[in-house]
Amino acid sequence: MSLPDKAQGEESEISASNLSERFQLVEPTEIEQKWKEVGWRTHLMQARQEAAKLNKPIFLWIMVGNPQGCT
């Protein structure tokens, strides 16, 4: 298996020695992981009570269909 070399635009073979480097190319960065720090709630009624108590708004994310986006 080969992947395009990011620096030179040519293909390079995947090997045990460069596998770690390849993983780093696709792994999310710390900045891209910030969403995990949000205090997400999964129960709407509990979230409403907490929001009212703290005088904060609610961000409601509703999705219909396959969670992988394959609709």
C-alpha positions, 0 to 999 in steps of 0.5 A: 500500500502506498500513500501520497507523500505530503511534502513532495507530492509523490507516493511512499510505501507504508512501513513499520518505520513510518506508520507512527508518522502516518497515524499522526497525519490523520489523528485529531489535534488537541484543538480539534478535540476541544468539543469533548470539553463541553459539558454535554447533556443527554437528558433534555429535561435535566438540561432544561432544569440546569439551564434555568437554575444557572440562567444559561441557554441550551444548544439543542442538536437534533439529528434524524437518520444514520449517525454516520451520515449515511442517509 
